C-alpha cells in the first residue's frame, strides 16, 4: 500500500534531496512558501521550503526499495518513530497541494491585519521597528502607532510594508475537516 512518509534533509538541502529523490524515480513533494527575509539589511522576497529540513516521499511499503533513500544526496534520514517510518496523512499532502499557485508555491490564507495588532515594518526607513496598527486610511494605506524616544507617533505606511509580529498560520491549520489534534 502506498503512503506518504517524512524525510529529514541535511541543513538547507531540501531542494537537493527533492531533486535527487525524483531523479531516482521516487515521487517526492517539497512544499514551498514565499517569505520575506532580511538580507544585508534589506527585506527581500524569497521562495523557501515551508517546513525547513523536511519533505515528503510517496512509497509502497511492500514493493519499493527504501535502501537508496538513506544514501541520497541531501537526505539526512527517513524520520522514524521507534522502528516505524513516520507516515504522513494523504489528506495533509492533498491539502498542501490544493493551496499551491501555478508556480507550485503555497498560497496562505490572507493574514488580514486587524486594528490593534502588533506589526513589524519590513520596508522603508522605519524597517525593523515594531508598531501597533491604529487605523486604515484607504487605498492599502494604514496608520501605525510607533513608540519613538518614549513618545507615541502616528505614521502612515503601505499595508504591504507590514507583517504581523506573530504569524497566525500554523501547520495544524491544514488539517482536513473532521480531524482533531487530540488535545
FENHU-V491005 format. One record per pair of residues at least 12 apart in sequence whose ideal C-beta (glycine too) atoms are under 10 Angstrom apart, sorted by the first residue. I is the first residue (numbers start at 1). J is the second residue. D is the distance in whole Angstrom. If there is no record, write none. Layout:
i	j	d
I	J	D
I	J	D
This chain:
i	j	d
1	59	10
1	60	7
1	61	6
1	62	7
1	63	10
2	27	9
2	58	6
2	59	7
2	60	5
2	61	8
2	62	9
2	63	9
2	64	8
2	90	9
3	57	10
3	58	7
3	59	7
3	60	8
3	61	7
3	85	9
3	87	5
3	88	8
3	89	9
3	90	7
3	93	10
4	27	9
4	28	10
4	29	7
4	56	5
4	57	7
4	58	5
4	59	8
4	86	10
4	87	7
4	88	4
4	89	8
4	90	6
4	91	10
4	92	8
4	93	5
4	94	10
5	56	7
5	57	5
5	58	8
5	59	6
5	61	9
5	66	9
5	69	9
5	78	6
5	79	7
5	80	9
5	84	10
5	85	5
5	86	6
5	87	6
5	88	6
6	51	9
6	54	6
6	55	8
6	56	6
6	57	8
6	77	10
6	78	7
6	79	4
6	80	9
6	81	10
6	85	8
6	86	4
6	87	8
6	88	6
7	21	7
7	26	9
7	28	8
7	29	10
7	30	9
7	53	9
7	54	7
7	55	5
7	56	7
7	57	5
7	69	7
7	72	9
7	74	9
7	75	6
7	76	8
7	77	8
7	78	6
7	79	7
7	85	10
7	86	9
7	88	10
8	53	6
8	54	6
8	55	9
8	75	8
8	76	5
8	77	5
8	78	8
8	79	5
8	80	10
8	86	9
9	21	10
9	30	9
9	49	8
9	51	10
9	52	9
9	53	5
9	54	7
9	55	6
9	72	9
9	74	6
9	75	6
9	76	6
9	77	9
10	53	8
10	73	9
10	74	6
10	75	7
10	76	5
10	77	10
11	52	8
11	53	7
11	76	9
12	48	10
12	49	9
12	52	8
12	53	8
12	74	10
13	49	10
13	53	8
13	73	8
13	74	4
13	75	8
13	76	8
14	30	6
14	31	10
14	32	9
14	48	9
14	49	4
14	50	10
14	51	8
14	52	7
14	53	7
14	54	7
14	55	6
14	74	7
14	75	10
15	30	7
15	32	9
15	47	10
15	48	10
15	49	8
15	55	9
15	74	8
16	72	9
16	73	6
16	74	3
16	75	9
17	30	8
17	53	9
17	54	10
17	55	6
17	57	9
17	69	9
17	72	6
17	73	7
17	74	3
17	75	5
17	76	8
18	30	4
18	32	10
18	49	9
18	55	6
18	56	9
18	57	9
18	72	10
18	74	8
18	75	10
19	72	10
19	73	9
19	74	8
20	68	9
20	69	10
20	71	10
20	72	5
20	73	5
20	74	6
20	75	8
21	55	8
21	56	10
21	57	6
21	58	10
21	68	9
21	69	7
21	72	6
21	73	10
21	74	8
21	75	7
22	57	10
23	72	9
23	73	10
24	65	10
24	68	6
24	69	8
24	72	7
25	64	9
25	68	9
26	57	5
26	58	7
26	59	7
26	64	8
26	66	9
26	68	8
26	69	7
26	72	8
27	56	9
27	57	7
27	58	4
27	59	8
27	64	10
28	55	6
28	56	7
28	57	5
28	58	7
28	59	10
28	69	10
28	72	10
28	75	10
29	55	7
29	56	4
29	57	8
29	58	7
29	88	9
29	93	6
29	96	8
29	97	7
29	104	10
30	49	6
30	50	8
30	51	9
30	54	9
30	55	4
30	56	8
30	57	10
30	104	9
31	49	7
31	50	4
31	51	7
31	54	9
31	55	8
31	56	8
31	92	10
31	93	9
31	96	5
31	97	8
31	99	9
31	100	8
31	104	9
31	105	9
31	106	6
31	174	10
32	46	10
32	47	5
32	48	7
32	49	6
32	50	6
32	96	10
32	100	8
32	101	10
32	103	8
32	104	6
32	105	5
32	106	6
33	46	9
33	47	7
33	48	6
33	49	7
33	50	4
33	51	9
33	52	10
33	105	7
33	106	5
33	107	9
33	108	7
33	169	10
34	46	7
34	47	6
34	48	8
34	50	10
34	101	9
34	103	9
34	105	6
34	106	8
34	107	9
34	108	8
35	47	8
35	48	5
35	49	10
35	50	9
35	163	10
36	120	10
36	122	6
36	123	9
36	163	7
37	122	10
38	122	8
38	127	8
38	128	8
41	127	8
41	128	9
42	122	10
42	123	8
42	127	8
43	120	10
43	121	10
43	122	5
43	123	6
43	124	10
43	127	6
43	128	9
43	161	9
43	163	9
47	103	8
47	104	9
47	105	6
47	106	10
48	105	10
50	96	8
50	99	10
50	105	9
50	106	6
50	108	9
50	171	9
50	174	10
51	96	10
51	171	8
53	76	8
54	79	8
54	86	10
54	88	10
55	74	9
55	75	9
56	88	6
56	92	9
56	93	6
56	96	9
57	69	7
57	72	10
57	75	9
57	78	8
57	85	10
57	88	9
58	88	9
58	90	9
58	93	8
59	78	9
59	85	8
59	87	10
61	84	10
61	85	8
61	87	9
66	78	7
66	85	8
69	85	10
89	175	9
89	176	7
89	179	8
90	176	9
91	174	9
91	175	8
91	176	4
91	177	9
91	178	10
91	179	7
92	171	9
92	174	6
92	175	8
92	176	7
92	179	9
93	174	10
94	174	10
94	176	8
95	173	9
95	174	5
95	175	8
95	176	6
95	177	10
96	171	10
96	174	6
98	174	9
99	174	7
106	169	10
106	174	9
108	167	9
108	168	9
108	169	5
108	173	9
108	174	10
109	168	8
109	169	6
109	173	7
109	174	10
110	168	10
111	162	10
111	163	8
111	164	6
111	167	7
111	168	6
111	169	8
112	164	9
112	168	8
113	133	5
113	136	9
113	142	7
113	144	10
113	159	7
113	162	7
113	163	9
113	164	7
113	168	10
114	133	7
114	164	9
114	168	10
115	132	9
115	133	6
115	134	7
115	135	7
115	136	8
115	142	9
115	143	10
116	132	7
116	133	7
116	134	8
116	145	10
117	131	10
117	132	7
117	133	5
117	144	10
117	162	9
117	164	6
117	165	8
117	166	9
117	168	9
118	130	6
118	131	8
118	132	6
118	133	8
118	144	10
118	164	7
118	165	4
118	166	8
119	131	6
119	132	7
119	133	6
119	142	9
119	144	6
119	157	9
119	159	9
119	161	9
119	162	4
119	163	7
119	164	6
119	165	6
120	161	10
120	162	7
120	163	5
120	164	8
120	165	6
120	166	10
121	144	7
121	146	8
121	155	9
121	157	7
121	158	10
121	161	6
121	162	6
121	163	8
122	160	9
122	161	6
122	162	7
122	163	5
123	157	9
123	158	8
123	160	8
123	161	4
123	162	9
123	163	10
124	155	10
124	157	7
124	158	8
124	161	6
126	144	9
126	146	7
126	148	9
126	155	7
126	157	7
126	161	8
127	161	8
129	144	9
129	146	6
129	147	9
129	148	8
129	155	9
130	144	9
130	146	8
130	147	8
130	165	6
131	143	10
131	144	4
131	145	6
131	146	5
131	147	8
131	148	10
131	152	10
131	153	9
131	154	9
131	155	7
131	157	9
131	162	8
131	165	9
132	144	6
132	145	5
132	146	8
132	147	9
132	152	9
132	165	10
133	145	8
133	157	10
133	159	9
133	162	7
133	164	9
134	146	10
134	152	9
134	154	6
134	155	9
134	156	10
135	154	8
135	156	9
136	159	8
137	156	6
137	157	9
137	159	9
139	158	9
139	159	10
140	157	10
140	158	6
140	159	5
140	160	7
140	161	10
141	156	6
141	157	7
141	158	6
141	159	7
141	160	10
141	161	10
142	155	9
142	156	7
142	157	6
142	158	8
142	159	5
142	160	10
142	161	9
142	162	7
143	155	7
143	156	5
143	157	8
144	156	8
144	157	6
144	159	10
144	161	10
144	162	7
